Each structure stands twice: as structure tokens, then as C-alpha cells.
Amino acid sequence: MTTSPSDDEPLAIDVLVGSDSFIVRLADGRSLCVPWDWSRRLAKATVAQRHHWRLVGRGQGIQWPDADEDLSVAGLLRGRVRVTK
């Protein structure tokens, strides 16, 4: 099992939090807009919980510790929302 991202793996560099969705900015220049409703936990999270996020795995994923949610960039691109911890 590898823990470092490969050269062709999409990596997040930033997350922009909106009222209806969040935007994941990728290192390759793409952006991905994801509605909060795609994640049950994030849909129920408070505004403050949604704003408290961090990149994990050098950008392989996004974590919202206060909402107990972790999403992988690869999973979001494939349309898979929840990542098993």
C-alpha cells in the first residue's frame, strides 16, 4: 500500500466553501463543484463546521473534523462521496 500520491493522481490545493456547495481546486487547474447534499454529514453540518476543513494526504483528500467527514479527490471525481475511514 502506497501512502504518497502518484504523479497522475489528482490533488486538491484549496477548497472554497459556499452556501449550497463547495469547490475543490485541483493542482492541474481544474475545479470541481460539489453540492453539500452529496454528503449526508456535510449536508447536516453547521456553517462553522463546513468552513473548518483541511487537506490530507498531500491533497489526496479533504477532511472536515468537526463534521466527522473525509472525502477523497479521486472519489469525488468518480462520483463516490463517502470514503471509509
FILUMPA-229266 format. One record per atom (N, C-alpha, C): x, y negated, z negated; atom name. Coordinates in Angstrom, 1 decimal. Atoms other than C-alpha are relative to their C-alpha. Example, Ala and Ser with C-alpha at 12.3 -4.5 7.8 and 13.67 -1.06 7.14 Angstrom:
! FILUMPA-229266
<rec><c1>0.9</c1><c2>1.2</c2><c3>0.0</c3><at>N</at></rec>
<rec><c1>12.3</c1><c2>4.5</c2><c3>-7.8</c3><at>CA</at></rec>
<rec><c1>0.9</c1><c2>-1.2</c2><c3>0.0</c3><at>C</at></rec>
<rec><c1>-0.9</c1><c2>1.1</c2><c3>0.0</c3><at>N</at></rec>
<rec><c1>13.7</c1><c2>1.1</c2><c3>-7.1</c3><at>CA</at></rec>
<rec><c1>-0.8</c1><c2>-1.1</c2><c3>-0.8</c3><at>C</at></rec>
END
This chain:
! FILUMPA-229266
<rec><c1>0.8</c1><c2>1.2</c2><c3>0.0</c3><at>N</at></rec>
<rec><c1>0.0</c1><c2>0.0</c2><c3>0.0</c3><at>CA</at></rec>
<rec><c1>0.9</c1><c2>-1.2</c2><c3>0.0</c3><at>C</at></rec>
<rec><c1>-0.8</c1><c2>1.3</c2><c3>-0.1</c3><at>N</at></rec>
<rec><c1>1.4</c1><c2>-3.4</c2><c3>1.0</c3><at>CA</at></rec>
<rec><c1>-0.7</c1><c2>-1.1</c2><c3>-0.7</c3><at>C</at></rec>
<rec><c1>0.6</c1><c2>1.1</c2><c3>0.7</c3><at>N</at></rec>
<rec><c1>0.9</c1><c2>-6.5</c2><c3>-1.0</c3><at>CA</at></rec>
<rec><c1>0.3</c1><c2>-1.3</c2><c3>0.6</c3><at>C</at></rec>
<rec><c1>-0.3</c1><c2>1.2</c2><c3>-0.7</c3><at>N</at></rec>
<rec><c1>2.4</c1><c2>-9.0</c2><c3>1.3</c3><at>CA</at></rec>
<rec><c1>-0.7</c1><c2>-0.1</c2><c3>1.4</c3><at>C</at></rec>
<rec><c1>0.7</c1><c2>0.1</c2><c3>-1.3</c3><at>N</at></rec>
<rec><c1>0.5</c1><c2>-10.4</c2><c3>4.3</c3><at>CA</at></rec>
<rec><c1>0.8</c1><c2>0.2</c2><c3>1.2</c3><at>C</at></rec>
<rec><c1>-0.7</c1><c2>-0.2</c2><c3>-1.3</c3><at>N</at></rec>
<rec><c1>1.5</c1><c2>-9.4</c2><c3>7.8</c3><at>CA</at></rec>
<rec><c1>-0.1</c1><c2>-1.2</c2><c3>0.8</c3><at>C</at></rec>
<rec><c1>0.0</c1><c2>1.2</c2><c3>-0.9</c3><at>N</at></rec>
<rec><c1>2.3</c1><c2>-11.9</c2><c3>10.5</c3><at>CA</at></rec>
<rec><c1>-1.3</c1><c2>-0.3</c2><c3>0.7</c3><at>C</at></rec>
<rec><c1>1.2</c1><c2>0.2</c2><c3>-0.8</c3><at>N</at></rec>
<rec><c1>-1.0</c1><c2>-11.4</c2><c3>12.3</c3><at>CA</at></rec>
<rec><c1>-1.3</c1><c2>0.0</c2><c3>-0.9</c3><at>C</at></rec>
<rec><c1>1.1</c1><c2>0.0</c2><c3>0.9</c3><at>N</at></rec>
<rec><c1>-3.2</c1><c2>-11.4</c2><c3>9.2</c3><at>CA</at></rec>
<rec><c1>-0.5</c1><c2>-1.5</c2><c3>-0.2</c3><at>C</at></rec>
<rec><c1>0.5</c1><c2>1.4</c2><c3>0.2</c3><at>N</at></rec>
<rec><c1>-5.5</c1><c2>-14.5</c2><c3>8.9</c3><at>CA</at></rec>
<rec><c1>0.2</c1><c2>-0.4</c2><c3>-1.4</c3><at>C</at></rec>
<rec><c1>-0.2</c1><c2>0.5</c2><c3>1.3</c3><at>N</at></rec>
<rec><c1>-4.6</c1><c2>-16.6</c2><c3>5.9</c3><at>CA</at></rec>
<rec><c1>-0.7</c1><c2>-1.3</c2><c3>-0.2</c3><at>C</at></rec>
<rec><c1>0.6</c1><c2>1.2</c2><c3>0.3</c3><at>N</at></rec>
<rec><c1>-6.5</c1><c2>-19.3</c2><c3>4.2</c3><at>CA</at></rec>
<rec><c1>1.0</c1><c2>-1.0</c2><c3>-0.6</c3><at>C</at></rec>
<rec><c1>-0.9</c1><c2>1.0</c2><c3>0.6</c3><at>N</at></rec>
<rec><c1>-4.8</c1><c2>-22.6</c2><c3>3.4</c3><at>CA</at></rec>
<rec><c1>-0.8</c1><c2>-1.0</c2><c3>-0.8</c3><at>C</at></rec>
<rec><c1>0.8</c1><c2>0.9</c2><c3>0.7</c3><at>N</at></rec>
<rec><c1>-7.8</c1><c2>-24.5</c2><c3>2.0</c3><at>CA</at></rec>
<rec><c1>-1.4</c1><c2>0.4</c2><c3>0.0</c3><at>C</at></rec>
<rec><c1>1.4</c1><c2>-0.3</c2><c3>0.0</c3><at>N</at></rec>
<rec><c1>-11.4</c1><c2>-24.3</c2><c3>1.0</c3><at>CA</at></rec>
<rec><c1>-0.7</c1><c2>-1.4</c2><c3>-0.3</c3><at>C</at></rec>
<rec><c1>0.8</c1><c2>1.2</c2><c3>0.2</c3><at>N</at></rec>
<rec><c1>-13.9</c1><c2>-27.2</c2><c3>1.4</c3><at>CA</at></rec>
<rec><c1>-1.4</c1><c2>0.4</c2><c3>-0.5</c3><at>C</at></rec>
<rec><c1>1.2</c1><c2>-0.4</c2><c3>0.6</c3><at>N</at></rec>
<rec><c1>-16.9</c1><c2>-27.0</c2><c3>-0.8</c3><at>CA</at></rec>
<rec><c1>-1.1</c1><c2>-1.0</c2><c3>0.4</c3><at>C</at></rec>
<rec><c1>1.2</c1><c2>0.8</c2><c3>-0.4</c3><at>N</at></rec>
<rec><c1>-20.3</c1><c2>-28.3</c2><c3>0.5</c3><at>CA</at></rec>
<rec><c1>-1.2</c1><c2>0.4</c2><c3>-0.8</c3><at>C</at></rec>
<rec><c1>1.2</c1><c2>-0.3</c2><c3>0.7</c3><at>N</at></rec>
<rec><c1>-23.8</c1><c2>-28.2</c2><c3>-0.8</c3><at>CA</at></rec>
<rec><c1>-0.7</c1><c2>1.3</c2><c3>0.4</c3><at>C</at></rec>
<rec><c1>0.6</c1><c2>-1.2</c2><c3>-0.6</c3><at>N</at></rec>
<rec><c1>-25.0</c1><c2>-25.4</c2><c3>1.5</c3><at>CA</at></rec>
<rec><c1>0.9</c1><c2>1.1</c2><c3>0.3</c3><at>C</at></rec>
<rec><c1>-1.0</c1><c2>-0.9</c2><c3>-0.5</c3><at>N</at></rec>
<rec><c1>-21.8</c1><c2>-23.7</c2><c3>2.4</c3><at>CA</at></rec>
<rec><c1>1.4</c1><c2>-0.4</c2><c3>-0.4</c3><at>C</at></rec>
<rec><c1>-1.4</c1><c2>0.4</c2><c3>0.2</c3><at>N</at></rec>
<rec><c1>-18.0</c1><c2>-23.6</c2><c3>2.1</c3><at>CA</at></rec>
<rec><c1>0.7</c1><c2>0.3</c2><c3>1.3</c3><at>C</at></rec>
<rec><c1>-0.7</c1><c2>-0.2</c2><c3>-1.2</c3><at>N</at></rec>
<rec><c1>-15.5</c1><c2>-23.9</c2><c3>4.8</c3><at>CA</at></rec>
<rec><c1>1.4</c1><c2>0.4</c2><c3>-0.3</c3><at>C</at></rec>
<rec><c1>-1.3</c1><c2>-0.5</c2><c3>0.3</c3><at>N</at></rec>
<rec><c1>-12.3</c1><c2>-21.9</c2><c3>4.8</c3><at>CA</at></rec>
<rec><c1>0.9</c1><c2>-0.4</c2><c3>1.2</c3><at>C</at></rec>
<rec><c1>-1.0</c1><c2>0.4</c2><c3>-1.0</c3><at>N</at></rec>
<rec><c1>-9.4</c1><c2>-23.5</c2><c3>6.7</c3><at>CA</at></rec>
<rec><c1>1.1</c1><c2>1.1</c2><c3>0.1</c3><at>C</at></rec>
<rec><c1>-1.0</c1><c2>-1.0</c2><c3>-0.2</c3><at>N</at></rec>
<rec><c1>-7.1</c1><c2>-20.9</c2><c3>8.2</c3><at>CA</at></rec>
<rec><c1>1.3</c1><c2>-0.6</c2><c3>0.5</c3><at>C</at></rec>
<rec><c1>-1.4</c1><c2>0.4</c2><c3>-0.4</c3><at>N</at></rec>
<rec><c1>-3.3</c1><c2>-21.2</c2><c3>8.8</c3><at>CA</at></rec>
<rec><c1>0.1</c1><c2>-0.1</c2><c3>1.5</c3><at>C</at></rec>
<rec><c1>-0.1</c1><c2>0.0</c2><c3>-1.4</c3><at>N</at></rec>
<rec><c1>-3.8</c1><c2>-20.6</c2><c3>12.5</c3><at>CA</at></rec>
<rec><c1>-0.8</c1><c2>-1.1</c2><c3>0.7</c3><at>C</at></rec>
<rec><c1>0.7</c1><c2>1.2</c2><c3>-0.5</c3><at>N</at></rec>
<rec><c1>-6.0</c1><c2>-23.7</c2><c3>12.9</c3><at>CA</at></rec>
<rec><c1>-1.5</c1><c2>0.2</c2><c3>0.1</c3><at>C</at></rec>
<rec><c1>1.4</c1><c2>-0.3</c2><c3>0.0</c3><at>N</at></rec>
<rec><c1>-9.4</c1><c2>-22.0</c2><c3>12.8</c3><at>CA</at></rec>
<rec><c1>-0.6</c1><c2>-0.4</c2><c3>-1.3</c3><at>C</at></rec>
<rec><c1>0.8</c1><c2>0.2</c2><c3>1.2</c3><at>N</at></rec>
<rec><c1>-12.1</c1><c2>-22.8</c2><c3>10.3</c3><at>CA</at></rec>
<rec><c1>-1.2</c1><c2>0.9</c2><c3>0.0</c3><at>C</at></rec>
<rec><c1>1.1</c1><c2>-0.9</c2><c3>0.1</c3><at>N</at></rec>
<rec><c1>-14.8</c1><c2>-20.5</c2><c3>9.0</c3><at>CA</at></rec>
<rec><c1>-1.0</c1><c2>-0.6</c2><c3>-1.0</c3><at>C</at></rec>
<rec><c1>1.1</c1><c2>0.6</c2><c3>0.9</c3><at>N</at></rec>
<rec><c1>-18.1</c1><c2>-21.9</c2><c3>7.6</c3><at>CA</at></rec>
<rec><c1>-0.9</c1><c2>1.2</c2><c3>-0.5</c3><at>C</at></rec>
<rec><c1>0.7</c1><c2>-1.2</c2><c3>0.6</c3><at>N</at></rec>
<rec><c1>-19.8</c1><c2>-19.5</c2><c3>5.2</c3><at>CA</at></rec>
<rec><c1>-1.1</c1><c2>-0.6</c2><c3>-0.9</c3><at>C</at></rec>
<rec><c1>1.0</c1><c2>0.5</c2><c3>0.9</c3><at>N</at></rec>
<rec><c1>-23.2</c1><c2>-20.2</c2><c3>3.6</c3><at>CA</at></rec>
<rec><c1>0.1</c1><c2>0.7</c2><c3>-1.4</c3><at>C</at></rec>
<rec><c1>0.0</c1><c2>-0.6</c2><c3>1.4</c3><at>N</at></rec>
<rec><c1>-23.4</c1><c2>-19.7</c2><c3>-0.2</c3><at>CA</at></rec>
<rec><c1>-0.8</c1><c2>1.2</c2><c3>-0.2</c3><at>C</at></rec>
<rec><c1>0.9</c1><c2>-1.1</c2><c3>0.1</c3><at>N</at></rec>
<rec><c1>-26.2</c1><c2>-17.3</c2><c3>0.3</c3><at>CA</at></rec>
<rec><c1>0.6</c1><c2>1.4</c2><c3>0.4</c3><at>C</at></rec>
<rec><c1>-0.7</c1><c2>-1.3</c2><c3>-0.4</c3><at>N</at></rec>
<rec><c1>-23.7</c1><c2>-14.7</c2><c3>1.8</c3><at>CA</at></rec>
<rec><c1>0.5</c1><c2>0.7</c2><c3>-1.3</c3><at>C</at></rec>
<rec><c1>-0.5</c1><c2>-0.6</c2><c3>1.2</c3><at>N</at></rec>
<rec><c1>-22.6</c1><c2>-14.1</c2><c3>-1.8</c3><at>CA</at></rec>
<rec><c1>-1.0</c1><c2>-0.2</c2><c3>-1.1</c3><at>C</at></rec>
<rec><c1>1.0</c1><c2>0.2</c2><c3>1.1</c3><at>N</at></rec>
<rec><c1>-25.1</c1><c2>-13.4</c2><c3>-4.5</c3><at>CA</at></rec>
<rec><c1>0.5</c1><c2>-0.8</c2><c3>-1.2</c3><at>C</at></rec>
<rec><c1>-0.6</c1><c2>0.7</c2><c3>1.1</c3><at>N</at></rec>
<rec><c1>-22.8</c1><c2>-14.6</c2><c3>-7.2</c3><at>CA</at></rec>
<rec><c1>0.2</c1><c2>-1.5</c2><c3>0.3</c3><at>C</at></rec>
<rec><c1>-0.3</c1><c2>1.4</c2><c3>-0.3</c3><at>N</at></rec>
<rec><c1>-21.8</c1><c2>-17.8</c2><c3>-5.4</c3><at>CA</at></rec>
<rec><c1>-1.3</c1><c2>-0.7</c2><c3>0.2</c3><at>C</at></rec>
<rec><c1>1.3</c1><c2>0.7</c2><c3>-0.2</c3><at>N</at></rec>
<rec><c1>-25.5</c1><c2>-18.5</c2><c3>-4.5</c3><at>CA</at></rec>
<rec><c1>-0.5</c1><c2>-0.4</c2><c3>-1.3</c3><at>C</at></rec>
<rec><c1>0.5</c1><c2>0.3</c2><c3>1.3</c3><at>N</at></rec>
<rec><c1>-26.3</c1><c2>-18.4</c2><c3>-8.2</c3><at>CA</at></rec>
<rec><c1>1.0</c1><c2>-0.9</c2><c3>-0.8</c3><at>C</at></rec>
<rec><c1>-1.0</c1><c2>0.7</c2><c3>0.8</c3><at>N</at></rec>
<rec><c1>-23.1</c1><c2>-20.3</c2><c3>-9.3</c3><at>CA</at></rec>
<rec><c1>-0.4</c1><c2>-1.5</c2><c3>0.0</c3><at>C</at></rec>
<rec><c1>0.2</c1><c2>1.4</c2><c3>0.1</c3><at>N</at></rec>
<rec><c1>-23.2</c1><c2>-23.9</c2><c3>-10.5</c3><at>CA</at></rec>
<rec><c1>0.9</c1><c2>-0.7</c2><c3>0.9</c3><at>C</at></rec>
<rec><c1>-0.8</c1><c2>0.8</c2><c3>-0.9</c3><at>N</at></rec>
<rec><c1>-21.7</c1><c2>-26.7</c2><c3>-8.5</c3><at>CA</at></rec>
<rec><c1>1.5</c1><c2>0.0</c2><c3>-0.6</c3><at>C</at></rec>
<rec><c1>-1.3</c1><c2>0.0</c2><c3>0.6</c3><at>N</at></rec>
<rec><c1>-18.8</c1><c2>-26.8</c2><c3>-11.0</c3><at>CA</at></rec>
<rec><c1>0.7</c1><c2>1.3</c2><c3>0.2</c3><at>C</at></rec>
<rec><c1>-0.6</c1><c2>-1.3</c2><c3>-0.3</c3><at>N</at></rec>
<rec><c1>-18.2</c1><c2>-23.1</c2><c3>-10.6</c3><at>CA</at></rec>
<rec><c1>0.4</c1><c2>0.2</c2><c3>1.4</c3><at>C</at></rec>
<rec><c1>-0.4</c1><c2>0.0</c2><c3>-1.5</c3><at>N</at></rec>
<rec><c1>-18.2</c1><c2>-23.4</c2><c3>-6.8</c3><at>CA</at></rec>
<rec><c1>1.3</c1><c2>-0.8</c2><c3>0.3</c3><at>C</at></rec>
<rec><c1>-1.2</c1><c2>0.8</c2><c3>-0.2</c3><at>N</at></rec>
<rec><c1>-15.6</c1><c2>-26.1</c2><c3>-7.0</c3><at>CA</at></rec>
<rec><c1>1.3</c1><c2>0.5</c2><c3>-0.6</c3><at>C</at></rec>
<rec><c1>-1.2</c1><c2>-0.6</c2><c3>0.7</c3><at>N</at></rec>
<rec><c1>-13.3</c1><c2>-24.0</c2><c3>-9.2</c3><at>CA</at></rec>
<rec><c1>0.4</c1><c2>1.3</c2><c3>0.7</c3><at>C</at></rec>
<rec><c1>-0.5</c1><c2>-1.2</c2><c3>-0.8</c3><at>N</at></rec>
<rec><c1>-11.6</c1><c2>-21.7</c2><c3>-6.7</c3><at>CA</at></rec>
<rec><c1>1.5</c1><c2>-0.1</c2><c3>0.1</c3><at>C</at></rec>
<rec><c1>-1.4</c1><c2>-0.1</c2><c3>-0.3</c3><at>N</at></rec>
<rec><c1>-8.1</c1><c2>-20.6</c2><c3>-5.9</c3><at>CA</at></rec>
<rec><c1>0.3</c1><c2>1.0</c2><c3>1.1</c3><at>C</at></rec>
<rec><c1>-0.4</c1><c2>-0.9</c2><c3>-1.0</c3><at>N</at></rec>
<rec><c1>-6.3</c1><c2>-18.9</c2><c3>-3.1</c3><at>CA</at></rec>
<rec><c1>0.8</c1><c2>1.1</c2><c3>-0.7</c3><at>C</at></rec>
<rec><c1>-0.7</c1><c2>-1.1</c2><c3>0.6</c3><at>N</at></rec>
<rec><c1>-5.0</c1><c2>-15.4</c2><c3>-4.0</c3><at>CA</at></rec>
<rec><c1>0.7</c1><c2>0.8</c2><c3>1.2</c3><at>C</at></rec>
<rec><c1>-0.7</c1><c2>-0.8</c2><c3>-1.0</c3><at>N</at></rec>
<rec><c1>-2.5</c1><c2>-13.1</c2><c3>-2.2</c3><at>CA</at></rec>
<rec><c1>0.6</c1><c2>-0.8</c2><c3>1.1</c3><at>C</at></rec>
<rec><c1>-0.6</c1><c2>0.9</c2><c3>-1.0</c3><at>N</at></rec>
<rec><c1>-0.8</c1><c2>-16.0</c2><c3>-0.4</c3><at>CA</at></rec>
<rec><c1>-1.0</c1><c2>-0.4</c2><c3>1.1</c3><at>C</at></rec>
<rec><c1>1.0</c1><c2>0.4</c2><c3>-0.9</c3><at>N</at></rec>
<rec><c1>-4.1</c1><c2>-16.9</c2><c3>1.2</c3><at>CA</at></rec>
<rec><c1>-0.8</c1><c2>1.1</c2><c3>0.6</c3><at>C</at></rec>
<rec><c1>0.7</c1><c2>-1.1</c2><c3>-0.5</c3><at>N</at></rec>
<rec><c1>-5.4</c1><c2>-13.4</c2><c3>1.9</c3><at>CA</at></rec>
<rec><c1>-1.5</c1><c2>0.0</c2><c3>-0.6</c3><at>C</at></rec>
<rec><c1>1.3</c1><c2>0.0</c2><c3>0.5</c3><at>N</at></rec>
<rec><c1>-8.4</c1><c2>-14.1</c2><c3>-0.3</c3><at>CA</at></rec>
<rec><c1>-0.2</c1><c2>-1.3</c2><c3>-0.8</c3><at>C</at></rec>
<rec><c1>0.4</c1><c2>1.1</c2><c3>0.8</c3><at>N</at></rec>
<rec><c1>-10.3</c1><c2>-16.7</c2><c3>-2.4</c3><at>CA</at></rec>
<rec><c1>-0.7</c1><c2>0.5</c2><c3>-1.2</c3><at>C</at></rec>
<rec><c1>0.5</c1><c2>-0.5</c2><c3>1.3</c3><at>N</at></rec>
<rec><c1>-11.2</c1><c2>-16.3</c2><c3>-6.0</c3><at>CA</at></rec>
<rec><c1>-0.8</c1><c2>-1.2</c2><c3>-0.6</c3><at>C</at></rec>
<rec><c1>0.7</c1><c2>0.9</c2><c3>0.8</c3><at>N</at></rec>
<rec><c1>-13.9</c1><c2>-18.1</c2><c3>-8.0</c3><at>CA</at></rec>
<rec><c1>-0.1</c1><c2>0.6</c2><c3>-1.4</c3><at>C</at></rec>
<rec><c1>-0.1</c1><c2>-0.7</c2><c3>1.3</c3><at>N</at></rec>
<rec><c1>-13.0</c1><c2>-17.1</c2><c3>-11.5</c3><at>CA</at></rec>
<rec><c1>-1.2</c1><c2>-0.2</c2><c3>-0.9</c3><at>C</at></rec>
<rec><c1>1.1</c1><c2>0.3</c2><c3>0.8</c3><at>N</at></rec>
<rec><c1>-15.9</c1><c2>-18.8</c2><c3>-13.2</c3><at>CA</at></rec>
<rec><c1>-1.3</c1><c2>0.7</c2><c3>0.5</c3><at>C</at></rec>
<rec><c1>1.1</c1><c2>-0.7</c2><c3>-0.6</c3><at>N</at></rec>
<rec><c1>-18.4</c1><c2>-17.1</c2><c3>-10.9</c3><at>CA</at></rec>
<rec><c1>0.3</c1><c2>1.5</c2><c3>0.1</c3><at>C</at></rec>
<rec><c1>-0.4</c1><c2>-1.4</c2><c3>0.0</c3><at>N</at></rec>
<rec><c1>-16.5</c1><c2>-13.7</c2><c3>-11.1</c3><at>CA</at></rec>
<rec><c1>-0.2</c1><c2>0.5</c2><c3>1.5</c3><at>C</at></rec>
<rec><c1>0.2</c1><c2>-0.4</c2><c3>-1.4</c3><at>N</at></rec>
<rec><c1>-16.3</c1><c2>-13.6</c2><c3>-7.3</c3><at>CA</at></rec>
<rec><c1>1.4</c1><c2>-0.1</c2><c3>0.7</c3><at>C</at></rec>
<rec><c1>-1.2</c1><c2>-0.1</c2><c3>-0.8</c3><at>N</at></rec>
<rec><c1>-13.4</c1><c2>-12.6</c2><c3>-5.0</c3><at>CA</at></rec>
<rec><c1>-0.4</c1><c2>0.4</c2><c3>1.5</c3><at>C</at></rec>
<rec><c1>0.3</c1><c2>-0.3</c2><c3>-1.4</c3><at>N</at></rec>
<rec><c1>-13.6</c1><c2>-12.7</c2><c3>-1.2</c3><at>CA</at></rec>
<rec><c1>1.3</c1><c2>0.0</c2><c3>0.8</c3><at>C</at></rec>
<rec><c1>-1.2</c1><c2>0.0</c2><c3>-0.9</c3><at>N</at></rec>
<rec><c1>-11.0</c1><c2>-11.7</c2><c3>1.4</c3><at>CA</at></rec>
<rec><c1>-0.3</c1><c2>-0.7</c2><c3>1.3</c3><at>C</at></rec>
<rec><c1>0.2</c1><c2>0.7</c2><c3>-1.3</c3><at>N</at></rec>
<rec><c1>-10.5</c1><c2>-13.8</c2><c3>4.5</c3><at>CA</at></rec>
<rec><c1>-0.3</c1><c2>1.0</c2><c3>1.1</c3><at>C</at></rec>
<rec><c1>0.3</c1><c2>-1.1</c2><c3>-1.0</c3><at>N</at></rec>
<rec><c1>-10.4</c1><c2>-10.6</c2><c3>6.6</c3><at>CA</at></rec>
<rec><c1>-1.4</c1><c2>0.5</c2><c3>-0.1</c3><at>C</at></rec>
<rec><c1>1.4</c1><c2>-0.4</c2><c3>0.2</c3><at>N</at></rec>
<rec><c1>-13.7</c1><c2>-9.5</c2><c3>5.1</c3><at>CA</at></rec>
<rec><c1>-1.0</c1><c2>-1.0</c2><c3>0.5</c3><at>C</at></rec>
<rec><c1>0.9</c1><c2>1.1</c2><c3>-0.5</c3><at>N</at></rec>
<rec><c1>-15.3</c1><c2>-12.9</c2><c3>5.8</c3><at>CA</at></rec>
<rec><c1>0.0</c1><c2>0.0</c2><c3>1.5</c3><at>C</at></rec>
<rec><c1>-0.1</c1><c2>0.0</c2><c3>-1.4</c3><at>N</at></rec>
<rec><c1>-14.1</c1><c2>-12.7</c2><c3>9.4</c3><at>CA</at></rec>
<rec><c1>-0.8</c1><c2>1.2</c2><c3>0.6</c3><at>C</at></rec>
<rec><c1>0.7</c1><c2>-1.2</c2><c3>-0.5</c3><at>N</at></rec>
<rec><c1>-15.6</c1><c2>-9.2</c2><c3>9.8</c3><at>CA</at></rec>
<rec><c1>-1.5</c1><c2>0.0</c2><c3>-0.4</c3><at>C</at></rec>
<rec><c1>1.4</c1><c2>0.1</c2><c3>0.4</c3><at>N</at></rec>
<rec><c1>-18.9</c1><c2>-10.3</c2><c3>8.2</c3><at>CA</at></rec>
<rec><c1>-0.2</c1><c2>0.8</c2><c3>-1.3</c3><at>C</at></rec>
<rec><c1>0.1</c1><c2>-0.7</c2><c3>1.2</c3><at>N</at></rec>
<rec><c1>-18.2</c1><c2>-8.4</c2><c3>5.0</c3><at>CA</at></rec>
<rec><c1>0.2</c1><c2>-1.0</c2><c3>-1.1</c3><at>C</at></rec>
<rec><c1>-0.1</c1><c2>1.0</c2><c3>1.0</c3><at>N</at></rec>
<rec><c1>-18.9</c1><c2>-10.5</c2><c3>2.0</c3><at>CA</at></rec>
<rec><c1>0.7</c1><c2>0.4</c2><c3>-1.3</c3><at>C</at></rec>
<rec><c1>-0.5</c1><c2>-0.4</c2><c3>1.3</c3><at>N</at></rec>
<rec><c1>-18.1</c1><c2>-8.7</c2><c3>-1.2</c3><at>CA</at></rec>
<rec><c1>1.2</c1><c2>0.9</c2><c3>0.1</c3><at>C</at></rec>
<rec><c1>-1.2</c1><c2>-0.8</c2><c3>0.0</c3><at>N</at></rec>
<rec><c1>-14.7</c1><c2>-7.3</c2><c3>-1.9</c3><at>CA</at></rec>
<rec><c1>0.1</c1><c2>0.7</c2><c3>-1.4</c3><at>C</at></rec>
<rec><c1>0.0</c1><c2>-0.7</c2><c3>1.2</c3><at>N</at></rec>
<rec><c1>-14.4</c1><c2>-4.6</c2><c3>-4.5</c3><at>CA</at></rec>
<rec><c1>1.3</c1><c2>-0.3</c2><c3>-0.8</c3><at>C</at></rec>
<rec><c1>-1.2</c1><c2>0.3</c2><c3>0.8</c3><at>N</at></rec>
<rec><c1>-12.1</c1><c2>-5.5</c2><c3>-7.4</c3><at>CA</at></rec>
<rec><c1>0.7</c1><c2>1.2</c2><c3>-0.4</c3><at>C</at></rec>
END
